[in-house]
Amino acid sequence: MFPLARTSTPAVTFSGMTPARIVVVGTGYVGLTTGACLASLGHSVTCVDVDRAKVSRLAAGRVDILEPGLADLVTRGIAAGRLQFVVGARDAVRDAQAVFLCVPTPMGAGGSADLRAVEAVTAEIGEVLPAGCALVTKSTVPVGTSKRIQAMLGRTDVPVVSNPEFLREGTAVADFLGPDRIVVGSDDFAAAHWVGELYAELDAPVVVADAASAELVKYAANCYLALKLSYVNSIAELCERLGADIDLVTEGMGYDRRIGRTFLKPGPGWGGSCLPKDTSALVKVAESVNYDFTMLTSAIDENLAQRDRIVAKIAGAVGGTLAGARIGVLGLAFKAGTNDLRDSPALAVASVLCALGAELVAYDPAVDGEIAGMTVVDDAYQVAKDADAVVVLTEWAEFKHLDWAAMAELMDGIDVVDTRNLLDPRVIVDAGLSWQGVGRPRAAARIKVS
């Protein structure tokens, strides 16, 4: 690994010393994971945020994000003196060799990525960045953002590098430290190579590209996954109409190495902090160059249709009318292993149920507090009390191990709608309940436990 030489020329040279002095701006999922993991690789990392209370908590080793291994990495980084947390980026970057922008880029008006946070940080630090410091976009940004930032900087001695993240919530630390690949891109190839060297301790291929290609990689990858999920949900719907079993269909597909086994599990639709905004942003990017990305817009439409099908399935389980129905909900988070509710398909389905007049009692092992329109409880068995139906919306493993006979005794109805195909239908039926999943044959109750 080679820190950047201090130079006034656009080309970055190597001078051959480690560790690098890195500043990470933003301490959300991506920023905190990036900072803690880079510190674990031996770099000296300063994480910056505008939230003073959050900075104080992090400096004390208190991590609010539920992410396996992250709190431990933060604690160890602080103890080793390689990780610190401060308020304000301007002073923090004055002696940095690399600055990683890990700020939010949410969906903006019309579906385009909102780059105001990226632009605000660039404006704040641009004039005080040391010559030769690499300004690295880790946030997901549209193609052309590196050129946009370079123009904002108005400097030729600060290279801009795209280094997209490929972190999955629930496995972010493992994904960072054991990546499939590392992508770095810049129109200054020496700078791109140097940023790649920051990851030299990791055993992963490094793809060095121009800025536009690196920026497009992240969107291309995420949108492909969205396409795959929408496809399998469509196949699951065909399974229900044709009497096939989606589990057997996807098993047969998964043995084909050209297809693989991942992202072939049906559910209530895709969501989270990345796929909805990234699919929308890529559609807008395509529109900007007069390309009609029909395949991607169809995947987005199919995702919305899947949520409608799930709502209809639940309505059918309670006799066709949701108004006044008492429904127990298991799971609200975007996915198991996280406490993130951003664009959660589970929460989206639950919100529609509420809007249609259902009375919801919900439990999620990582979610507490109030959520408009529903009662959130701290015990999974409470959702079953007097419920006309119980619905599984997030794939928490603990739901498989509930005492379903006890759940049945608490329920008024007998229907369990398993939108994740998580539960064993035989267990549900043996408890005297009916089970229906997504794309699989229903398993009807034999007897209602009294």
C-alpha positions in Angstrom: 0.0 0.0 0.0 1.3 3.4 -0.9 0.2 6.8 0.4 -0.2 9.6 -2.0 2.7 11.9 -2.5 2.1 15.5 -2.0 2.1 17.0 -5.5 0.5 19.8 -7.3 0.2 17.8 -10.5 -2.9 15.8 -11.5 -1.0 12.6 -11.7 -0.6 10.9 -8.3 2.7 9.2 -7.5 3.5 6.5 -4.9 5.9 7.0 -2.1 5.7 3.7 -0.4 4.6 4.1 3.3 1.6 2.7 5.3 -0.8 3.1 7.0 -2.8 5.7 5.2 -4.5 8.6 6.9 -8.2 8.2 5.9 -11.2 10.4 6.7 -14.7 8.9 6.3 -17.5 11.4 6.0 -20.8 9.9 7.2 -21.4 7.2 9.9 -24.4 5.3 8.5 -24.3 1.7 7.5 -21.8 2.3 4.7 -19.7 4.9 6.5 -19.4 3.2 9.8 -18.6 -0.2 8.3 -16.1 1.4 5.9 -14.3 3.3 8.7 -14.2 0.4 11.2 -13.1 -2.1 8.6 -10.4 0.2 7.1 -9.1 0.7 10.7 -9.0 -3.1 11.2 -6.7 -3.2 8.1 -4.2 -1.0 9.8 -5.1 2.4 8.5 -5.6 5.5 10.7 -9.2 6.4 10.3 -11.3 9.5 11.4 -15.0 9.2 11.0 -16.9 12.4 10.6 -20.6 13.2 11.2 -22.7 16.3 11.8 -24.7 14.7 14.6 -22.9 15.5 17.8 -24.9 13.1 20.0 -24.2 10.2 17.6 -20.5 11.1 17.5 -20.4 11.0 21.3 -22.0 7.6 21.4 -19.7 6.2 18.7 -16.6 7.7 20.4 -17.7 5.8 23.5 -18.0 2.6 21.5 -21.9 2.6 21.4 -23.2 1.5 18.0 -26.9 2.0 17.2 -26.8 -0.1 14.0 -27.6 -3.8 14.4 -24.9 -5.3 12.2 -23.0 -8.5 13.2 -19.4 -7.8 14.1 -19.6 -4.0 13.7 -19.7 -3.0 17.3 -16.7 -5.2 18.1 -14.7 -3.7 15.2 -15.5 -0.2 16.4 -14.5 -1.0 20.0 -11.2 -2.6 18.9 -10.4 0.3 16.5 -10.9 2.8 19.2 -8.8 0.8 21.7 -6.0 0.4 19.1 -5.9 4.2 18.5 -6.7 3.7 14.8 -10.3 4.9 14.8 -11.8 8.1 16.1 -15.0 10.1 15.7 -15.3 13.8 15.3 -17.8 16.5 14.3 -17.1 18.5 11.2 -15.2 17.4 8.1 -13.4 20.6 7.3 -10.7 20.4 10.0 -10.6 16.6 9.9 -9.4 16.4 6.2 -6.5 18.8 6.4 -3.9 16.1 6.6 -5.8 13.3 5.0 -4.4 11.1 2.2 -7.9 9.8 1.3 -11.4 11.1 2.0 -14.3 8.7 1.6 -17.7 10.2 1.0 -20.3 7.9 2.6 -23.2 10.3 2.8 -26.8 9.5 1.9 -27.9 9.7 -1.8 -31.6 9.0 -1.4 -34.2 9.0 -4.1 -34.9 12.5 -5.1 -37.7 14.2 -7.0 -38.7 12.2 -10.0 -36.6 9.2 -9.0 -33.2 10.6 -9.6 -30.5 10.3 -7.0 -30.4 13.3 -4.6 -26.7 14.4 -4.5 -27.2 17.4 -2.2 -25.2 15.8 0.6 -22.4 14.9 -1.7 -22.2 18.4 -3.1 -22.5 20.0 0.4 -19.5 18.0 1.7 -17.5 18.7 -1.5 -18.1 22.4 -1.1 -17.2 22.3 2.6 -13.9 20.6 2.2 -12.8 21.3 -1.3 -10.4 24.2 -0.7 -8.7 22.6 2.4 -8.0 19.2 0.9 -4.3 18.6 0.8 -2.7 18.3 -2.7 -2.7 14.7 -3.8 -5.5 13.6 -1.4 -7.9 11.2 -3.1 -11.5 12.2 -2.8 -13.4 8.9 -3.0 -17.1 8.4 -3.6 -18.3 5.4 -1.7 -21.9 6.5 -1.8 -23.9 5.2 -4.7 -23.9 8.0 -7.3 -25.0 8.3 -10.9 -22.6 8.1 -13.8 -20.9 11.4 -14.3 -20.7 12.3 -10.6 -16.9 12.1 -10.5 -16.7 14.6 -13.3 -19.3 16.8 -11.5 -17.3 16.7 -8.3 -14.0 17.4 -10.1 -15.6 20.5 -11.7 -16.9 21.6 -8.3 -13.5 21.3 -6.8 -11.9 23.3 -9.5 -8.6 21.6 -8.7 -6.3 19.4 -10.7 -4.2 18.3 -7.7 -7.1 16.4 -6.0 -8.1 13.2 -7.9 -11.7 12.0 -7.6 -12.1 8.2 -7.4 -15.2 6.1 -7.5 -15.1 3.1 -5.1 -18.6 1.7 -4.9 -19.7 -0.4 -2.0 -21.3 -3.9 -2.3 -22.4 -4.4 1.3 -25.5 -6.3 2.3 -27.2 -5.4 5.5 -26.8 -8.1 8.0 -23.5 -9.2 6.5 -21.8 -5.8 5.9 -18.7 -6.5 7.9 -18.2 -9.9 6.3 -18.8 -8.4 2.8 -16.2 -5.7 3.4 -13.5 -8.0 4.7 -14.3 -10.9 2.3 -15.4 -9.2 -0.9 -16.2 -10.8 -4.2 -14.4 -7.9 -5.8 -13.2 -4.4 -5.3 -14.0 -1.8 -7.9 -12.1 1.5 -8.2 -12.4 4.0 -11.0 -11.0 7.3 -12.0 -9.9 9.2 -15.0 -6.6 9.4 -13.1 -5.6 5.8 -13.2 -2.7 6.2 -10.8 -5.2 7.5 -8.1 -7.5 4.5 -8.8 -4.7 2.1 -8.4 -3.6 3.7 -5.1 -7.1 3.5 -3.7 -7.2 -0.2 -4.7 -3.9 -0.6 -2.7 -5.8 0.5 0.5 -7.4 -3.0 0.3 -4.2 -4.9 -0.2 -4.7 -7.0 2.9 -7.9 -8.5 1.4 -7.8 -11.5 -0.9 -10.0 -10.2 -3.7 -9.7 -9.2 -7.3 -9.5 -5.4 -7.9 -11.2 -4.0 -11.0 -9.6 -0.7 -12.0 -11.7 1.3 -14.4 -12.5 4.7 -15.7 -14.8 6.8 -13.5 -18.0 6.3 -15.6 -17.6 2.5 -15.7 -17.0 2.2 -11.9 -20.0 4.3 -11.2 -22.2 2.2 -13.5 -21.0 -1.1 -12.0 -22.9 -0.5 -8.7 -26.2 0.3 -10.5 -25.8 -2.5 -13.0 -25.2 -5.0 -10.2 -28.1 -3.9 -7.9 -30.5 -3.5 -10.8 -29.7 -7.0 -12.0 -30.5 -8.4 -8.6 -33.8 -6.5 -8.6 -34.6 -8.0 -12.0 -33.8 -11.5 -10.7 -36.1 -11.0 -7.6 -39.0 -9.7 -9.7 -38.5 -12.6 -12.1 -38.7 -15.2 -9.4 -41.8 -13.6 -7.8 -43.4 -13.8 -11.3 -42.5 -17.4 -11.5 -43.9 -18.0 -8.0 -47.2 -16.5 -9.2 -47.2 -18.9 -12.2 -46.5 -21.8 -9.8 -49.6 -20.9 -7.8 -51.7 -20.7 -11.0 -50.3 -23.9 -12.5 -50.0 -26.1 -9.4 -46.2 -26.1 -9.3 -43.9 -25.6 -6.3 -41.5 -22.7 -6.5 -39.1 -24.4 -4.1 -38.7 -27.3 -6.5 -38.5 -25.0 -9.5 -35.8 -22.8 -8.1 -33.9 -25.8 -6.9 -33.9 -27.1 -10.4 -32.8 -23.7 -11.7 -30.1 -23.2 -9.1 -28.0 -26.2 -10.2 -27.4 -24.3 -13.5 -24.1 -22.5 -12.9 -25.1 -19.8 -15.4 -28.0 -18.9 -13.0 -26.9 -19.8 -9.5 -28.9 -20.1 -6.3 -28.8 -16.6 -4.9 -31.7 -14.2 -5.2 -34.1 -17.0 -6.3 -36.3 -16.8 -3.2 -39.8 -15.3 -3.5 -41.2 -12.9 -1.0 -43.3 -9.8 -0.4 -41.2 -7.8 -2.9 -37.7 -6.3 -2.8 -36.9 -3.2 -0.8 -34.3 -1.8 1.6 -32.0 1.2 1.4 -30.5 0.3 -2.1 -32.7 -1.5 -4.6 -35.7 0.9 -4.8 -33.6 4.0 -5.2 -30.9 2.5 -7.4 -33.5 1.0 -9.9 -35.3 4.3 -10.0 -32.0 6.2 -10.5 -30.8 4.0 -13.3 -34.1 4.5 -15.1 -33.5 8.2 -14.9 -29.9 7.9 -16.0 -31.2 5.9 -19.0 -33.8 8.6 -19.8 -31.1 11.2 -19.7 -29.4 9.6 -22.7 -32.7 8.8 -24.5 -32.8 5.1 -23.6 -36.1 3.5 -22.7 -35.1 0.9 -20.1 -38.3 -1.1 -20.4 -36.9 -4.2 -18.8 -36.0 -2.4 -15.6 -39.3 -0.4 -15.4 -41.1 -3.7 -15.8 -39.2 -5.1 -12.8 -40.2 -2.1 -10.7 -43.9 -2.5 -11.8 -43.7 -6.2 -11.0 -42.4 -5.5 -7.5 -45.3 -3.2 -6.8 -47.7 -5.9 -8.2 -46.1 -8.5 -5.9 -47.0 -6.4 -2.8 -50.5 -6.1 -4.1 -50.7 -9.9 -4.5 -49.5 -10.4 -1.0 -52.1 -8.1 0.4 -54.8 -9.9 -1.6 -53.5 -13.3 -0.3 -53.9 -12.0 3.3 -57.3 -10.6 2.5 -58.4 -14.0 1.2 -57.1 -15.6 4.4 -59.5 -13.5 6.5 -62.6 -13.9 4.3 -61.9 -11.3 1.7 -62.4 -8.2 3.7 -59.6 -6.6 5.7 -61.7 -3.9 7.4 -61.9 -4.9 11.0 -59.8 -8.0 10.7 -57.2 -8.5 13.4 -53.9 -9.6 11.9 -50.8 -10.6 13.7 -47.6 -9.6 11.9 -44.2 -11.3 12.4 -41.4 -9.1 11.1 -41.2 -5.5 10.1 -37.5 -4.9 9.3 -36.2 -4.9 5.7 -34.5 -8.2 6.3 -33.6 -10.5 9.1 -30.5 -9.5 11.0 -31.1 -5.8 10.8 -33.2 -3.1 12.5 -33.5 -1.1 9.3 -37.0 -0.1 8.2 -36.0 1.9 5.2 -38.2 0.9 2.2 -39.0 -2.4 4.0 -41.3 -4.5 1.9 -42.7 -5.9 5.2 -43.6 -2.5 6.4 -45.0 -1.6 3.0 -47.4 -4.5 3.1 -48.3 -3.8 6.7 -49.0 -0.2 5.9 -51.4 -1.2 3.1 -53.2 -3.6 5.5 -53.7 -0.7 7.9 -54.9 1.6 5.2 -57.5 -1.0 4.3 -58.9 -1.1 7.8 -57.1 -4.1 9.4 -56.1 -4.0 13.0 -52.4 -4.9 13.2 -50.4 -6.2 16.1 -46.7 -6.6 15.1 -43.5 -8.0 16.5 -40.0 -7.8 15.2 -37.0 -8.8 17.4 -35.0 -5.8 16.3 -37.7 -3.1 16.2 -39.4 -1.4 19.0 -41.2 1.9 19.6 -44.4 3.2 17.9 -45.3 2.7 14.2 -48.3 4.6 12.9 -51.4 2.5 12.4 -50.3 -0.6 14.3 -49.5 -1.9 17.8 -45.9 -3.0 18.2 -45.4 -5.6 20.9 -42.3 -7.2 22.5 -43.3 -10.8 22.4 -44.1 -12.9 19.3 -46.9 -14.7 21.0 -48.8 -11.5 21.6 -49.4 -11.1 17.9 -51.4 -14.3 17.9 -53.9 -13.3 20.6 -57.4 -13.1 19.0 -55.8 -12.9 15.5 -57.9 -13.8 12.5 -54.6 -14.6 10.7 -50.9 -14.4 11.4 -48.6 -13.2 8.6 -44.8 -13.7 8.4 -43.2 -10.7 6.6 -39.5 -10.9 7.6 -37.5 -14.1 7.6 -36.3 -14.1 11.2 -35.1 -17.6 12.1 -36.7 -17.5 15.5 -40.2 -17.6 14.0 -39.5 -21.1 12.8 -39.0 -22.2 16.4 -42.1 -20.7 18.0 -44.5 -23.0 19.7 -47.1 -23.0 17.0 -49.6 -25.1 19.0 -49.5 -22.3 21.6 -49.9 -19.7 18.8 -53.0 -21.7 17.6 -54.6 -21.6 21.0 -54.3 -17.8 21.1 -55.7 -17.2 17.6 -59.3 -16.8 16.6 -58.6 -17.9 13.0 -56.5 -20.7 11.6 -54.6 -19.1 8.7 -50.8 -18.5 8.7 -49.6 -16.5 5.6 -45.9 -17.1 5.2 -44.7 -14.6 2.7 -41.1 -15.8 3.0 -41.7 -19.5 2.8 -39.9 -19.6 6.1 -41.9 -22.1 8.2 -42.3 -25.8 7.9 -45.9 -26.3 6.7 -46.1 -29.7 8.5 -45.4 -28.0 11.8 -48.1 -25.5 11.2 -50.7 -28.1 10.1 -49.8 -30.3 13.1 -50.7 -27.3 15.3 -54.2 -27.2 13.8 -53.5 -24.3 11.5 -53.5 -23.7 7.7 -50.4 -22.6 6.0 -50.0 -20.8 2.7 -46.8 -19.5 1.3 -45.7 -17.9 -2.0 -45.6 -20.1 -5.1 -46.2 -23.3 -3.0 -49.2 -25.5 -2.5 -51.3 -24.7 0.5 -51.2 -26.9 3.6 -54.7 -27.1 5.1 -55.5 -27.6 8.8 -56.7 -31.0 9.9 -58.0 -29.9 13.3 -58.3 -26.6 15.2 -56.6 -26.8 18.6 -59.1 -25.7 21.3 
